[in-house]
Amino acid sequence: MIDADTHDQRSPQRRLIELQIEHADLDAMIDQASENAGGLDELRLRRLKKRRLALRDEMARLHWLMDPKEPA
């Protein structure tokens, strides 16, 4: 597990890449489970989709931090 100090020392760009990779992995897992009727139970599938949405939110936040639209 990553501690808070290590997490805070990473650059936003690096964290964004990590989130994008995790998001792509989840996409693939969800797609595969959806194709296979017995792949994952419904509760696990919902949890994966919820995690994927949380990753999208975090990626959007990081994009905003790296490129804010309003002048500082």
Phi, psi and omega per residue, in radians:
M1 nan 2.536 -3.100
I2 -1.590 2.246 3.112
D3 -1.419 2.901 -3.051
A4 -1.106 -0.642 -3.127
D5 -1.119 -0.760 3.121
T6 -1.124 -0.737 -3.125
H7 -1.084 -0.719 -3.104
D8 -1.248 -0.414 -3.108
Q9 -1.415 -0.231 3.139
R10 -1.312 2.598 3.090
S11 -1.313 2.646 3.110
P12 -1.030 -0.605 3.138
Q13 -1.108 -0.772 3.141
R14 -1.134 -0.755 3.125
R15 -1.090 -0.693 3.117
L16 -1.075 -0.757 3.115
I17 -1.083 -0.750 3.113
E18 -1.061 -0.747 3.122
L19 -1.146 -0.679 3.123
Q20 -1.116 -0.686 3.115
I21 -1.143 -0.810 3.127
E22 -1.083 -0.693 3.127
H23 -1.103 -0.763 3.120
A24 -1.113 -0.711 3.089
D25 -1.063 -0.772 3.111
L26 -1.124 -0.721 3.080
D27 -0.962 -0.837 -3.128
A28 -1.106 -0.739 -3.127
M29 -1.141 -0.736 3.139
I30 -1.167 -0.749 3.107
D31 -1.063 -0.779 -3.133
Q32 -1.127 -0.731 3.139
A33 -1.157 -0.617 3.133
S34 -1.198 -0.597 3.126
E35 -1.262 -0.655 3.141
N36 -1.646 1.989 -3.074
A37 -0.995 -0.633 -3.112
G38 -1.755 0.293 -3.060
G39 -1.093 -1.037 -3.131
L40 -2.349 2.629 3.058
D41 -1.253 2.817 -3.032
E42 -1.068 -0.685 -3.133
L43 -1.119 -0.782 3.129
R44 -1.116 -0.701 3.119
L45 -1.099 -0.734 3.100
R46 -1.115 -0.668 3.113
R47 -1.150 -0.697 3.103
L48 -1.111 -0.727 3.129
K49 -1.159 -0.649 3.101
K50 -1.146 -0.721 3.095
R51 -1.098 -0.713 3.137
R52 -1.079 -0.716 3.095
L53 -1.131 -0.691 3.102
A54 -1.109 -0.662 3.091
L55 -1.122 -0.720 3.097
R56 -1.055 -0.761 3.120
D57 -1.063 -0.783 -3.132
E58 -1.137 -0.690 3.107
M59 -1.125 -0.702 3.112
A60 -1.117 -0.700 3.115
R61 -1.105 -0.755 3.126
L62 -1.149 -0.690 3.071
H63 -1.016 -0.771 -3.124
W64 -1.125 -0.722 3.130
L65 -1.116 -0.639 -3.106
M66 -1.370 -0.466 -3.082
D67 -2.501 1.219 -3.138
P68 -1.142 2.508 -3.098
K69 -1.396 -0.450 -3.126
E70 -1.675 2.471 3.085
P71 -1.144 2.526 -3.109
A72 -1.337 nan nan
